C-alpha cells in the first residue's frame, strides 16, 4: 500500500509524540525529584537547587527513618496488614465470585443483586464510625481487614472471568469427584491467574495505601500505626506549622526544613513497594479491567 | 451434574411435598456453594447494610451514653439546623465545585490522551507511556500530597524557583496558604493521578473499531487529524457518554482524602467538603446526629442525581443504567 505522508501528518505525529513524552516526564519527574532530595545530605538540601540528582550523597535520611522505632514498627504493621488483608481478600473474593458464576446455584440471582447493591448503598462516614465503635473493633488490628474484606467491584471482575471459562472445566472436575472447594482452589484459580493477579493488585494497593482507618479507629494505639499514617502525621505537622507562619519571613529555621528531607525519604519508602510490584502485574490488570468493563 | 438435576426437576412439575424435598436436596447438593457465600451475606449485612441502621440517629438528639435505643427523637430538627447553618453552604459549594472540576477535566483529559495514544504507531513507545501514566493511580493521596507540597513549597520548591528564574515572580508564592488556588491545585493533582488510568476503557474501545473506516478514509485522502475527528472520536462517544452519566450520579459522593491532606486551617474556607464537615461536627463537637444528617443529605442528593440522569439518558440516547 502506498501511503503518502503529508507535511501536516508528519507535524501531527511529531507534536503527538512530543506531547505524550512530556506527559510521561511530568508523571515520572516528581518521583525522581523526591528521590534526589531524600538521598541528599539534609543540611545541604536546605540551600535548594536540587532537581535530578543529589548534590551531596547521604543515607542519613533513610537511616533516620529505619532507626526510628515507631517507623520501623509501622513498616511491620503495614506489611502485616497488606499481606493478611490481601490473602484473605483474594480468597474470599474468589469464593463469592465462583459461587455466583455457577449457573446451577439457586441463590445466584438474589445474592448477586445483594452484593452489587453494596456498591450503591453507603451509610456514610459517621454511621460507619459508630458501627465500628459498637462492635468493639476500635484499636484492634482487625479493623484494618474486616470492614473492607471483600468489594463487590472485585467480585464482579472475577465472576465475569470465571463465567467465560469453558463449562467443561468444572464439569470434568465434578465427575472426578471434586467438591466445589477443590474445584475452585485446585482447578479454577490456577487457570485464572490474570484475574487473580488483577484483584491481588487492587486489594494489595488498597491496603498498603490506607491511612484513614488508622486515623479514625486506631490513632490512640501507636503499636498499630501504619506507614502511611506516620507519613501523614509528618505532612500535616509541617503544613500547619508553615501555613500558620506563612506571613512571617523569619520562618527559615533548620528545625522546620530538615523534616522536608525526612518526608521525602519516607515518601520514597512508602511508594517503592508499589513501583516494584506494579510492572509485574501490569500486563494482567489491563486485560482484567477491559474485559469486565466491556461486558457491562 | 447438579445442573442436570435441576433442569430435570424444573421440566417436570412435582406435587408440593416432592418439591419441598427437592428444595432440601438442592440445598444439600449445593452446600459448598452456600458455605462460600452465606458467611459473606452476613458480613455484608453488618458492614455494608449495618450503618444504615444508624440513620435513625439523624432524627434523634443522639447521646453516646444512651445509644440509639434511648436517645430522644427530635423529628427533622437536625436537618433544619443543617440548612440554617451558615457554614453549610460554603461546604456544599466546595463539594460541588471540586466535583464538577474533577469530572470535567478528568473526562476531557482521558478522551484527549486516549486519542493521542491511539495515534502512536510505535507500540513500544505507546506501552511505555501507558505504563508510566498508570503509576500515580496506585500511589496513595498521602504520597501525592507530599509531592504537591514539596513542589509548591515557598522555600526552594521547584515551582517557585522556576517561576523566579524565568522572572515571572520576584518572591516566592505560598501556594498552599492562598485560598484562591486551592480548587485548582486539587483539580490538577487529581488529574495527574487519574488521567492515565482512565484511558484504559477508551483505548479498548478504540482498538475494537472497524479498521475499514480508517482504510476508506485513507483512500479519500483524509489527514490524521480528520480521521481522529470523524472516526475515532465518534467511535468512543457512546462509551464516553455512558461513563459520564454514570459518574454524574457519584458527583456529590466525591472523595475527601485529597481535600483533607492538601488543605490546612488557612484555606479551609475552600477545602472543606461535606464529609470533612460531618467529621468535624461529630468528632470535635460530639454532635453525631448532625454528622448522620449530612450523610443522609448526601445520599438523597446522590439518588436523585442517579435517577434524573438515568431518565435523561433514556430520553436522549436510549441507553439506561438499570
Interface residues (C-beta under 8 A of the other chain):
Chain A: X3 X6 X8 X9 X12 X13 X16 X17 X19 X20 X21 X23 X24 X26 X27 X28 X30 X31 X33 X34 X37 X46 X47 X48 X49 X51 X92 X95 X96 X98 X99 X100 X102 X103 X104 X105 X106 X107 X111 X114 X115 X118 X120 X121 X122 X123 X124 X125 X126 X127 X128 X129 X130 X131 X135 X146 X147 X149 X150 X171 X174 X175 X179 X180 X181 X184 X201 X205 X208 X209 X210 X211 X212 X228 X231 X232 X235 X236 X238 X239 X240 X242 X243 X244 X246 X251 X252 X257 X260 X263 X264 X267 X270 X271 X274 X275 X278 X279 X282 X286 X289 X290 X293 X294
Chain B: X1 X2 X3 X5 X6 X26 X27 X30 X32 X33 X34 X35 X36 X37 X40 X41 X43 X44 X46 X47 X48 X49 X50 X51 X52 X53 X54 X55 X57 X113 X116 X117 X119 X120 X121 X125 X128 X129 X130 X131 X132 X133 X134 X135 X136 X138 X139 X140 X141 X142 X143 X145 X146 X147 X149 X150 X151 X153 X154 X155 X156 X158 X161 X174 X176 X177 X192 X195 X196 X200 X201 X204 X205 X208 X218 X223 X224 X225 X253 X257 X261 X264 X265 X266 X267 X275 X278 X279 X282 X288 X291 X292 X294 X295 X296 X298 X299 X306
